[in-house]
Amino acid sequence: MSDAVTVRPATPDDLTYVDFLQRRNAEDLSFYPLSVLEREMGPRRVLLAEVNSEPAGYLYHGSLSSPTLRIYQACIQYDLRGYLYGAALVRWLADVGSAAGSLEIALRCGSDIAANGFWR
């Protein structure tokens, strides 16, 4: 699969998809209520990855102006994993965070989930 990924801030119209993906991957993700995710869309802290104009995954992060930019959730659809779409989300965040003054990115990830290979 060589389709290009685009990254954009998520909007309330994307909330159903983000919630669907969060619930589908509940064993590997922290759970955030819809009200929290919707609130965080206002300051553009939820990013959406799209492939062929269709959602492929999302990333929820903290304040860009903090020296340490925190990732709270990151998830790519199971059938689209391994194509660097998650890397595109993190790269986009790193570029925007760096421009805003962040010096590093941090996250907490369970030691027993497959995503550890990605985060290494």
Beta strands, then each sheet from edge to edge (+ up, - down):
strand 1: 5-9
strand 2: 46-51
strand 3: 54-61
strand 4: 68-76
strand 5: 104-107
sheet 1: 1+ 2- 3+ 4- 5-
end
